[in-house]
Amino acid sequence: MKKHIPNALTCANLAAGCVGIVLAFRGELQASAYCVLISGIFDFFDGFAARLLRVKSAIGKELDSLADMVSFGFLPGVVMFKLLGTSDFTSPLLPYFGFLITIFSALRLAKFNIDERQTEDFIGLNTPMNTLFIVSLPFIAADYPHLIGSTLLLLSIAVVCSLLLVSELRIFSLKMGSVSWKDNKFKYIFLLLSAVLLAVLQFAAVPFVLVLYLAFSLLHFRKKKRLA
């Protein structure tokens, strides 16, 4: 029975992603963001459960990638599709550029599955963090409609995020081999600052959290390289 628990959690991630996609196509973009959070929770605990129960399997790995493709690949593409559809430059074809995020998320996930360098940390922006950033945009749009309604800005975001997904930029994972301050200083600082920002700004804090994530990853690996 226990061998099915991680896969059940992965399927829950997939189910939440499917609901989020339906909500996004209906234009309920903020509601779809909460589905992303639910997917993210299940995505974390399926891996945690697999390690705890020692029931890792090849099918679990493939199922996890497929679920992530829906929740953290297709869903953010749909959100960007809808945002571009209501931006300040209307064109029948323009919204489809939002699916650049979906395409590059697929490339990112495929690359992750075969890249042996990514056993502990990431090379390229991970899809859950990218998705959280994309789904935060509707919340920011509620307060700054002219900013997020800019077609040029949205297209720039789609392109930059797509490139970050498949970049060679090293980004730390929040899985820690030890709890020592010395080994994880930048991770702890990042988590503390992110918690404060999220408590104050909620979803609107995510762009700042993303910038912190990239910046502290750069500092973390620069320190590791210097000590090597």
JOBEL-V125017 format. One record per residue. N is the residue number from 1. RES is the residue in three letters. PHI is phi in degrees with one decimal (999 if undefined). PSI is psi in whole degrees, 0 to 359 (NA if undefined). D_FIRST is the distance of its C-alpha to the first C-alpha in whole Angstrom. Layout:
N_RES_PHI_PSI_D_FIRST / N_RES_PHI_PSI_D_FIRST
This chain:
1_MET_999_318_0 / 2_LYS_-64.5_335_4 / 3_LYS_-68.0_343_5 / 4_HIS_-91.3_348_6 / 5_ILE_-62.6_310_7 / 6_PRO_-59.4_318_10 / 7_ASN_-66.9_327_11 / 8_ALA_-65.2_321_11 / 9_LEU_-66.9_322_13 / 10_THR_-63.6_319_15 / 11_CYS_-65.7_327_16 / 12_ALA_-66.7_321_17 / 13_ASN_-57.3_312_19 / 14_LEU_-61.8_316_20 / 15_ALA_-62.4_316_21 / 16_ALA_-63.5_322_23 / 17_GLY_-63.3_320_25 / 18_CYS_-62.8_316_26 / 19_VAL_-63.3_319_27 / 20_GLY_-61.4_323_29 / 21_ILE_-65.7_315_31 / 22_VAL_-59.5_314_32 / 23_LEU_-63.1_320_33 / 24_ALA_-64.7_316_35 / 25_PHE_-63.9_332_37 / 26_ARG_-78.1_353_38 / 27_GLY_90.4_5_39 / 28_GLU_-90.0_69_37 / 29_LEU_-69.2_324_37 / 30_GLN_-67.4_321_36 / 31_ALA_-64.4_323_34 / 32_SER_-65.0_332_32 / 33_ALA_-64.1_324_32 / 34_TYR_-68.7_330_30 / 35_CYS_-66.0_324_27 / 36_VAL_-62.2_317_28 / 37_LEU_-59.7_317_27 / 38_ILE_-63.8_317_24 / 39_SER_-59.6_318_23 / 40_GLY_-62.8_321_24 / 41_ILE_-64.2_313_22 / 42_PHE_-66.3_325_18 / 43_ASP_-63.7_322_20 / 44_PHE_-69.0_314_20 / 45_PHE_-77.3_340_17 / 46_ASP_-68.5_318_15 / 47_GLY_-67.4_320_17 / 48_PHE_-61.8_317_17 / 49_ALA_-66.2_321_13 / 50_ALA_-62.8_319_13 / 51_ARG_-71.6_320_15 / 52_LEU_-65.6_317_14 / 53_LEU_-89.5_353_11 / 54_ARG_57.1_52_13 / 55_VAL_-127.8_38_11 / 56_LYS_-63.8_142_14 / 57_SER_-147.9_160_14 / 58_ALA_-64.3_320_17 / 59_ILE_-67.1_326_16 / 60_GLY_-64.5_320_15 / 61_LYS_-64.1_316_18 / 62_GLU_-68.8_319_20 / 63_LEU_-62.8_321_18 / 64_ASP_-62.0_317_19 / 65_SER_-65.2_320_22 / 66_LEU_-66.6_319_22 / 67_ALA_-64.6_317_21 / 68_ASP_-63.3_325_24 / 69_MET_-62.9_324_26 / 70_VAL_-75.3_307_26 / 71_SER_-74.4_324_26 / 72_PHE_-118.4_13_28 / 73_GLY_-127.0_300_30 / 74_PHE_-73.1_317_31 / 75_LEU_-58.6_310_31 / 76_PRO_-64.2_330_34 / 77_GLY_-64.4_321_36 / 78_VAL_-66.2_319_36 / 79_VAL_-61.1_315_37 / 80_MET_-67.0_324_40 / 81_PHE_-56.7_313_41 / 82_LYS_-69.4_322_41 / 83_LEU_-64.6_317_43 / 84_LEU_-66.5_330_45 / 85_GLY_-68.4_341_46 / 86_THR_-116.1_16_48 / 87_SER_-78.7_180_49 / 88_ASP_-78.1_356_53 / 89_PHE_-124.0_111_54 / 90_THR_-93.6_131_53 / 91_SER_-156.0_139_52 / 92_PRO_-60.4_329_50 / 93_LEU_-90.7_337_48 / 94_LEU_-54.5_314_48 / 95_PRO_-58.1_332_45 / 96_TYR_-67.0_343_43 / 97_PHE_-65.4_341_44 / 98_GLY_-61.8_335_41 / 99_PHE_-78.9_2_38 / 100_LEU_-56.6_322_40 / 101_ILE_-63.0_320_37 / 102_THR_-65.0_315_34 / 103_ILE_-62.5_313_36 / 104_PHE_-74.5_335_36 / 105_SER_-65.8_320_32 / 106_ALA_-63.2_317_31 / 107_LEU_-61.8_319_33 / 108_ARG_-62.1_314_32 / 109_LEU_-68.2_321_28 / 110_ALA_-65.2_318_29 / 111_LYS_-63.2_319_32 / 112_PHE_-60.9_321_29 / 113_ASN_-67.7_335_26 / 114_ILE_-112.9_356_29 / 115_ASP_-91.5_108_31 / 116_GLU_-72.8_352_30 / 117_ARG_-77.9_348_33 / 118_GLN_-105.4_36_30 / 119_THR_-77.4_330_27 / 120_GLU_-114.8_323_28 / 121_ASP_-129.2_183_31 / 122_PHE_-108.5_150_32 / 123_ILE_-118.5_109_35 / 124_GLY_97.7_153_36 / 125_LEU_-63.3_131_35 / 126_ASN_-74.0_150_31 / 127_THR_-65.5_323_30 / 128_PRO_-61.5_318_29 / 129_MET_-65.5_319_32 / 130_ASN_-62.0_318_34 / 131_THR_-65.2_317_32 / 132_LEU_-58.2_321_33 / 133_PHE_-64.1_313_36 / 134_ILE_-61.9_316_37 / 135_VAL_-76.7_351_35 / 136_SER_-78.0_340_38 / 137_LEU_-60.9_319_41 / 138_PRO_-60.3_328_41 / 139_PHE_-69.1_320_41 / 140_ILE_-67.3_324_44 / 141_ALA_-63.2_332_45 / 142_ALA_-62.8_328_46 / 143_ASP_-99.3_332_48 / 144_TYR_-130.9_68_50 / 145_PRO_-61.4_326_50 / 146_HIS_-71.3_331_53 / 147_LEU_-73.6_304_51 / 148_ILE_-75.0_343_47 / 149_GLY_-80.4_359_49 / 150_SER_-76.1_120_51 / 151_THR_-60.7_317_50 / 152_LEU_-60.9_317_51 / 153_LEU_-64.5_314_49 / 154_LEU_-63.7_318_46 / 155_LEU_-64.9_321_47 / 156_SER_-63.7_318_47 / 157_ILE_-61.7_315_44 / 158_ALA_-60.7_318_42 / 159_VAL_-70.1_312_44 / 160_VAL_-63.2_316_43 / 161_CYS_-63.6_320_40 / 162_SER_-61.4_317_39 / 163_LEU_-68.3_322_41 / 164_LEU_-63.3_325_39 / 165_LEU_-60.8_324_36 / 166_VAL_-110.1_13_37 / 167_SER_-74.1_172_40 / 168_GLU_-96.2_14_40 / 169_LEU_-69.1_126_40 / 170_ARG_-82.9_130_37 / 171_ILE_-131.3_132_35 / 172_PHE_-73.3_149_33 / 173_SER_-88.9_153_30 / 174_LEU_-85.8_2_29 / 175_LYS_-76.1_125_26 / 176_MET_-112.1_130_29 / 177_GLY_-72.8_335_29 / 178_SER_-145.0_170_31 / 179_VAL_-105.9_10_32 / 180_SER_-68.0_142_36 / 181_TRP_-64.1_320_38 / 182_LYS_-59.0_317_40 / 183_ASP_-80.2_337_37 / 184_ASN_-127.6_25_36 / 185_LYS_-53.7_309_39 / 186_PHE_-69.1_330_39 / 187_LYS_-67.3_316_36 / 188_TYR_-64.6_317_36 / 189_ILE_-63.2_317_39 / 190_PHE_-60.1_313_38 / 191_LEU_-63.1_319_35 / 192_LEU_-64.9_311_38 / 193_LEU_-63.5_321_40 / 194_SER_-64.3_318_37 / 195_ALA_-61.7_319_36 / 196_VAL_-65.5_314_40 / 197_LEU_-62.3_316_41 / 198_LEU_-66.7_324_37 / 199_ALA_-66.0_325_38 / 200_VAL_-85.5_314_42 / 201_LEU_-106.1_348_42 / 202_GLN_57.0_228_38 / 203_PHE_-61.9_331_37 / 204_ALA_-65.3_345_41 / 205_ALA_-80.9_345_40 / 206_VAL_-58.2_318_38 / 207_PRO_-57.3_321_41 / 208_PHE_-68.2_322_42 / 209_VAL_-63.6_320_39 / 210_LEU_-61.8_315_38 / 211_VAL_-61.5_317_42 / 212_LEU_-62.3_319_41 / 213_TYR_-59.6_313_38 / 214_LEU_-66.8_318_40 / 215_ALA_-67.1_313_43 / 216_PHE_-71.4_332_41 / 217_SER_-64.7_318_39 / 218_LEU_-60.4_315_42 / 219_LEU_-66.6_320_43 / 220_HIS_-60.3_311_40 / 221_PHE_-78.3_334_40 / 222_ARG_-65.5_319_44 / 223_LYS_-65.1_316_44 / 224_LYS_-62.9_322_41 / 225_LYS_-66.9_321_44 / 226_ARG_-67.8_326_47 / 227_LEU_-84.8_345_45 / 228_ALA_-68.6_NA_44
